[in-house]
Each structure stands twice: as structure tokens, then as C-alpha cells.
Amino acid sequence: MFLTITTTGTPESPATDLGFLLHKHPGKAQAFSTSYGQAHVFYPEATDARCTAALLLEVDPVALVRRGKGRGGRGGAPDAALAQYVNDRPYAASSLLAVALSVVFSSALRGVCKALPERAEQPLPLRVEVPALPARGGPDLVRALFEPLGWTVTAEPVPLDERFPEWGDSRYVRLVLDVPDGRLTLGEALRHLYVLLPVLDDAKHYWVSADEVDKLLRAGEGWLADHPEQKLITSRYLARRWSLTREAMERLELVRLADADDTAVEDIDNAVADDGPEEEPDSKPVSLAVQRREAILAALGATGAARVLDLGCGQGQLVQALLKDTRYTEIVGVDVSMRALTVAARRLKLERMGERQADRVSLFQGSLAYTDKRLKGYDAAVLSEVVEHVDPERLPALEYAVFGSARPRTVLVTTPNVEYNVRWESLPAGHVRHGDHRFEWNRAEFRAWAEGVAQQHAYTVAFVPVGPDDPEVGPPTQMAVFTQTTQTTETTQTTTNDRNNKEAKAA
């Protein structure tokens, strides 16, 4: 990935001041380590009349995949796996280059220059060139994004192959941005690039969390609130996560209103009458997933557990919630899907987590159909919306792996209540809630299964409704809380021996 920034100057204000503003000496070639490879800064030209700074980012595609940031294809097809290593990431400007800008030019991005503070606040004649830029939306979108900010835009489509013009153009453009009359400061220009490069690529190569809203608003200060493409910029920058996009749009509207009324944002945001409770008639109801997670956390808290297994952890939502509670000293997420574990690692920000926090959590791949000595010795285990994804003939294997072999003191199991499905207006009659569900139990079936497991493996079991408990069809989710009895290990060993004898006869 390659980007150049050029400015011109005079003897009184030499162009080489660019080196001070970027905090990078024109006489040196410098290298910086980033999360995705090596960034290099050098100056192809540096005179009083004209100075050009170049940023070259060497992306390591293998390291990118190993860190879980690659955009490889889904599924197990060989071409999908190969796409993780052979793609445009080393060459086309994207969110990776935006991250490099923030790392290498962090002070300039904020408009800070201790050596020449007044120069940092002055507009400069600038020219920015990006040889290969992914542009989902084509040259028209490039112009729609940059021209309202004062740039003169040249976006030349790159042909797929110059030898075969009939193939047409690729989705890449050669971008040249100019402000020859000096309408922008260097900091403003860098902030435009920081936001709009990933917007044009329409992809983020790291987990987009709530703090991305703050990053967007900081970089967009002074221009994003009034940009005609504000909604598109916000949505794409936040990876189309509607909740984050809505939050950002609401905060941008506050900024716009504050600017229009010459009022502080805090004054508008806190303008709530004190003569009664705040009403939210249109507030969104709490989702069933959140209610389920809260019920699990409440049940775990009542057990006094400190070391917890999340079996079938998926994308790590429960693990993330457990980490916020210091009562849990060890949290382990297990899933058969490496893709899910990769997403979970991004959600938890494992790579940036402090050492003390990282010592409390671990993720590993495993199948609940097999015994695993790594699962032994824990206070509690959670199987949230897991059993219904298991083929019925393999349920006994899961039961033994969890209740017979791992044997945590407490086991929480949640699963859909099929009786409640009639209350889902969007769910056709006779259909299960998810295409991967092998079955869905009614309350009597779940109770019979749970009581059978408890009796076989020396547990007691209690049942807890999750969600609104309909008087006719029950709750949408049913939860069983298994608690290990005080029976001796002799009973457990007898159960184990019986199972081994059955397996031997079957063999």
C-alpha cells in the first residue's frame, strides 16, 4: 500500500516544514511496526519549493490471517482458503492503511506540532496520491465523498487488464486529491483520509466495537456533521452495525444543533425537564438473547462459581459479560467452530487485553461429543442454546462428556421452548427457529430429558423460565440448573463403569 503527501512552499515558509508537521525528518528513511506489517516513511523529494512524504505499508498476508484479520472466503473450499493469502491487501489502500496513518502520523492527525505550532494551524497547498484504492461505488462516490470537503478530485478507474479493454474496469481507482489554494490544514487532510479510505473500501479488518464511534467523531469533528453523505460514511465506517450507526448519527445531530444555536453539546444533551421521570415510549424492548444472558448471569451468581466454562461459546457474548464481573477468576470459551472463536477473540480484543485480564480468559476449539480432560475441575458450565444443534443420536455422548467426565459442580442448559413458537408471527407453522436446529423440545420433553440426565449422573435439577412466561405456552426459552449432589465418587464410578460396559458390548 502506498500514499504520498506533497506540499509546496516559499523561502519564508519552506515546503520542508512538512517534516516538522509530520514529525518525520526528510533526511531519513524510517520504519515502524504495525499490527499488520512494516510501515516505511521516506521523502522522494525535499526542497524549499516542493516536498513529498511517502508512506509505504508492507502487509504480511500470512500474519494477517494468523491474527484473524484476513478476509478469506467462507467454507472449506480450497479456493476460499487460498483467498486468505492471495488477495489485494498488500497493494490496495484500505482500513489497514488508515490504521497505519493513525499510528505513524498520530500527532499530525491531531494537528499537534510542538516545533511549529502556528504552522500546524495554517492551511497548506496539498496534493495526495493513492495509486490503488478500492472504491465500492466507483469514481462518482469518490467525488461525492471528497469534493464537499474542498478537494479537487481525480479518480481514474483502473482497467482489469489493459491488454483486454473489453473486460472493462476494475473496482479500483487511481486517486489524486488537490487543494492548491490551501483551504485545508494537514491535520484536516489526514483525518479525511483516516475516515474515508475504509469507507471506500467498505470493509474493516478488525473487530468494530463501541469505541469506533468515538474514533469516528474525533476524526470527523468539524466536517462530518454537515457532510451530504454523512449517513453512508457513518454506516460503512462502522461496518453497518446499526446500533453503533444510530448512536453516531444521534451524536452528530447534537453537534449540528449545537453549532447552529452556538450552544455547547452538553447543554443540548442534558436539556431534560426535572419535573417528572424521563419517558421513553418508543424504547426498543430487550431482546430475548439479552434476557437469556441476564438469566444465566443471575443463576451463575447464585452458585458462587469462580471458574466457568462456556461450552459452545459462539461469538463470545457470554464470555465478554463474564469478564466484566471480577468474581469470575477463570473463564473458558469452547466451540467447535474456529471461525466463531476468531470472532470471539476480536470481540474480546484478546490481542490488546492487559496481562491480568488475559490471564482470566482462554478460548479453545473442542467438540462436546468427546471427553476432554481440559474441561475437568470447573465450578460451573453453561450450554446456552447448544443441545438443539446436536443430532439426537449424539446427545448421549454430549451428556457423558459434560455430566459424566467433566462434572462441573453446576451446569446451566438453555434451549428454545417449541410451544412458544406460535407466538412468533414471522415464524411459519411447523418451522424451527433456526435452520441448524435438529429439534426443539416442549416443556415436558425438556423436563424429561433433564431429569433423566440428572438421575444418571448424580445431579439435582431445577427449571427456570427465561423471557415472558405465557400462561398458555410457557416462556420462549427454558433453562435447567443442574447441581451436583453430595453422593460419593463410588456412584459416579459405577455410572462410568456401566457406560464402559455398554460401549464394549456395542463394539
N, C-alpha and C positions, 0 to 999 in steps of 0.2 A: 504494500500500500504506500502511496506516495502523495505528498501535498506540498506545495510551495506557497510562500507568502512574500510578496515583493512590495517595496515602497520606494519612492523617490525623495530626494532632498535637495538642500541648498547648502552653500558653505556655512550659513548661520545655523541651519538645522539639518545636519548631515543625515543621509539615509542610514548610515551605520548605527544611529541611535536605536534602530530596530533590535540590535543585540542587547542593549540595556533593557528595552521593554520586554523582551522575551527571556531575559536573564540567561542568555546563552552567548558566549563570546564568538564573534565572527571569525576569529583566527584559529578556532579549534573545532575538531570534529568530536562530538560527544555521543556516548551510548548510554541508554537507560534500560533497565529491566522492567518489563511489564508482565502482567498475568498471562499474556498470550505470545510473548516472544521478546525480541530486542528492538527498541526504538533508537534511531540514529538522528541526530541533528547536525547539519552542516550548512555551509554558505557557498553556493556556486559562484556568487559574485558579492562583493562588499566594497563599495566605493561611496564617497560622499554624495554622488549623484544618484546611485541606484544600489539597492541592497536586497538580496533574496535569501530567505531562510527556507531550508527544505527539511521536511520530516519524513523519514523513511521507516516504516514499520515492517519488520520481518516476522511474519506469523509462522509459528511452528504448528502445522496442521495435526501432527501426531499428539503433541502436548495438548492441543485444543480439545481433541476427542477424549484424551485421558482425564482431563479436568471436567469433562461432562458439558463442554460448551459448544461442541460441534453441532451442525445442523444436518446430520446424516439422515437418510431416509428411514422410514419405519419398516418394521417387519424383518424377516430374516433372509431376504433375497440377497445374493452376492453383490448385485449392483448397488443395493441400498447400503450395505456395509462399506463398500468401496467409496461411496459418495461422501462418507465421513472424512476420508483422507484426500480425495481428489475433488476439489471444489474451487470456488473463486475467492475464498477467504484470504489467501496470501496476497491477492492482487487488487481486488476491488474495495474501495473505501466503504466503510460500514460502521456499525457501532463500535467495532474494535478500534478503529482509527479515532473515533470520538473519545473513547476511554484513554487512548494514548495522548490525545491533546490535553485532557484534564490532568494527566499525570506529569507530562513533560513541561507543559506551559501553565501550571496551576496558578502562579502569581499573575501572569499576564491575563489569564482568563478572568481573574477578579479585578483587573485594572489596577494592579498594585505595582509600583516601581519605586523603590527607595532611592535609587541613584538619580532618576529624573521624574519626580512625581508630577510636575506640571506637564511634561511631555506625554505622560500616560493619559492625561485627561484631554489632550488635544486630538481632534480628528486628523487622520492621515490619508494621503492618497494610497490606496491599497489595490493589489491585484492578487487573487487567489486562484491557483490552478490545481485541478484534480484530474489526472489523466483517465482514470476509470472509476466511474461512480454508478452503482446500481440505482436505477430510477424507476421504481414501480409507479407508473403514471406518465412516464415519458418526459420529453423536454417541456411540454406545456406545464406540467406540475412543477418542474424545477423553477420555471419562471414565476409561477404563481406563488411559490414559497419565498423566493429571494427578492424579486423586484419590489414588493411593498416595503422592504427594509432599506431601500436605497441603492441596491446593487444593479449594475448593468450586467445582464446575464447572457452568456453564450453557452448553449448546451447542444453539442453536436452528437447526434446518435452514432454509435459505433456499429459498423456493419458486422453481421455474423461472420462473413468471410468476404474480403474484398475481391477475391477471385470469382466469387459466385454472387453477384449483386442480386440475382433473382431470389436469393434466400431471405433478403430483407435485412432489417436492423435488429440488433440485439436489444436487451433491456438496459444496456449501459450507455452512458454519455460521457463525453469529454467536457468537463465543466471549467469555464473561466468566469470569474466574478471580478468586476471592476467598480471602484469608486474613485475615479481620477480626481474629482474635485474635493476630496477629503471630507465626506459627510459622516464618517464613522470613526470611532476610536478603535485601536487594536483589540481592546477587551471586548467591545461590542461585536466585532467581526468574529472573534474566536467563539463567543457564546452562540452566535448564529450557526456556526459550523457544528458546534457541540450538539445542538438540538436537532438540526435539520439533516445531517448526514444519516443518522439512524432512521429518521422519518422517511427519507427517500428510499433507503434500503428496505424499510418496512420490516425490520427484524431486530431483536435484541439478542445478544449472545451471552446473556447471563440472566439469572432469575430477577424478574421485575417485582420488587416489593414496595411497601408503602413509602419508603424513603425516596423512591424515584420521583414522587410528586414534588417533594421539597427541592430535589435537584433541578427538575424542570422549571419550577417557579423562580428559582435563583437565576438560572441561565436565561430565562425568558423575561426577567424584570426589565420593564421599560419598553417592551415591544410585543410580547405575546398576547397581552390582554386586548390589544386593538388589531391584531393581525386578522385579515379576512379569512384565512384558512386555520383559524385557531382550533376549531373542533377536530379537524383532520390531524393537525400537528399533535394535539394532546392525545388523541386516541392511538395514533401509531407509536408515539414515543413511549406510551405506557402499555405497549403490546396488546392493545384492545381489551384491557381489563376494565370492564365497565365501571366497577366500583371506584377504582383509582381515577378513571377518566372523569367520572361525575364529581369526585372530590376536587380534582384540579380545576374543572370548569367553574364550580361554585366559588372557589377561592379567587380565580381570575375575575369573576364577575364582581366580587367585592373590591378587588383592586381597581377595576374600571370605574365603579361607582365612586370610590374614594377619590380617584383622580378627577372625575367630573365635578364633584362637590368640594374639592380641595379639603377633604376630610381624612383623618387617619383611618386606616383599615380597621384598627382595633375599635374605634368609635362606632363604626357601622356594624361590625361583627357582634358587639355587645349591646346593641340597641334593642333590648328586650324589656318590656314593661315589668315592674316589680309588684304589680297589684294582683297577681294570681299565678298559678302554675303554668308553665310553658306547655302548650298543647301541640301535638304532632298527629293530626288526624290522618295524614297521608303517609305516616311512617310505615316502612316495609316490615311485614311480620318476620319473626325469627324463623329461619329455615329449619327443616327437620334435621339436617346434618348438624347444625349448631346445637339444637336441643339434645340430640343424641350425644354429642361430645360433652355437653354440660352434665348430662345424666351419668356418663361414665366417670367424669372427674369427681362428681359428688360421691359416687359409690366407692371409688378408689380412696378418696379422702377418708371415708368412714372406716376403712380397713386398717389404716395406719401403715400401709405399704410404703417402702422406700425404694425398692428395686423392682422395676416394672418392665414387662415385655409387651410390645405392641405387635402381635402376630398378624401378618397381613397388613402392614402399616401403610401401604399405598404411597401417597404423595407426602406423607409426614405431618398431616394436620394435627393429629393427636399428640405425636411426639413433640411438636412445637408447643402445644399447650402445656404439656407436662414440664417442659424445660423452664417455663415461667414460674413454676412452683418449686421453691428450694427444698421442700420436703422430700422430693424425689432425687435420690443421690445417684441412681444409675438407671438410665432409660435406654432400652434396646429396641430398635425397629427391625423387623424381619419381613421380607417379602420375596416371592419367587421371581418377580419382575425386576430386572436390572434397570429398565427404563424408569419404573416407578421410584426406585431407590435413587437414581440420578436426580430426578425432580425433587425428591425429598431432601437430598443434600443441598440443592440450590435453595430450596425454601428455608432451610435451617442456616444457610450461609456457613457451612462447616469450614470452608477454607479460610474464612475471616474471623472465625469464632475464637475467643480468648481461650487460653490453655485450661483454666479452671473449668469453664463451661464445657469445653470439648471433652474433658475427662468424664463428664456425666453422661454423654450420649454416644451411641455407636449404631451403625446400620450394617446389616449384612444379608446376603442372599441365602435363602433356605426354603425348603418345601416342608409344609406341615404334614405331608403324607409319610414322612420318615422321622424316626427318632434322631435327636440331635443333642449331643452332650453339652453344647453351648447354651442350651435353654434351661439347664437344671440349676436349682438353687435360688430362684427368684421369689419375691414376696407375692407378686400378682402378675397375671397375664390377661390381655384383652384380645378378644376376637370380635372386632366390630365389623358387621356386615361381611363376614368371611364364609361361614358354613354353607350359605346358599350358593356359593360359587364352586362347591365341591360336588363331584358326582356321588350319588347316594351310595354306590358300592364302595367308595373310598372313604366314606365317613368313619368307619371303624378304625382305619389307620390313623386318621387325624385325632380321633378320640384317644387312642392309646398314646400317640406321640405327645399330646398335651397333658392329659389327665393321668396317664399311666407311667410315662417316662419322665417328662419334665417336672410334673407335680408341683406347680406353684401353690402357695397357701390359698390364694384366691384366684378364680377365673371368672371373667365377665364375658358373656356372649350376647351380642345383639343380632337380631335378624328381622326382616320385614314380617309383618302380620298380614297374610294374604287376605284375611277377611276385610281389612280396611281398604283394599284396592277399589271397592265400589265407590269410595268417597273421592277418588281421583277422577275428575271429569275428563281429563285428557288421556286416560288410560283405557284402551278398548277392553271390553269384557273378555275375560279369559286370558289376558296377557299378563306376564310377569313384569315387574318394574324395570328390569334391566335385561338386555339381550343375553348376558352371560350367566344369568341365574339358572341353576339346574333345577331348582324347585323353590317354592315359598310355602312355609308352614302356616296353618291356622294356629290358634292359641292352644287347642287341645293337643295337636301334633307336636308342637314345640315343648309343651309341658311333659308329654310322654317321653320324648327323646331326652330331655334334660334330666328328668327323674331317673331314667334308665342309666344314663352316664354316671350320675351321682352315686347310685347304688353300686354300680360295678366297680367304681374307682375310689370309694370311701370319701365321698363329699356329701355335704348337705346343699340344698339349692333353694333359693328364694326368687320370686319373679317380680319384676318392676316394670310398669308401663312407661313408655317414652313417647312424649307428644300428647296431644289431646286424647283423653280416654273416652271414646264414643260409647254411650250406654248400649248400643246395639252391636257394634262390630269391634269394639275394643280400640287400643291405640295403634298408630301407624307402625311403630317399632316395639318389639318385645325384647326385654333383657332378662337374662338369667344370671344370678350371682351365686357362683359355686364357692363353698367354703370347705376346706379340708377338715375332716373330722379328726378326733384325737385317737383313732384306732392305731394299733401298733403296726410296725412295719411288717409283722407276720402276715396280716391280712393283705397288705399290698403285695407281698411276695407271693402269696397264694394266687392272687389275681394274675400276676405276671406269669407264674408257672402254668396256670390254666391256659393262658393265651399261647404260651410257647408250645404246649402240648397240642393245641388246636392247629397251630401253624405247621407243626411237624407232621400231624396226620394229613393235613391238606397237601403237604409236599409229597 
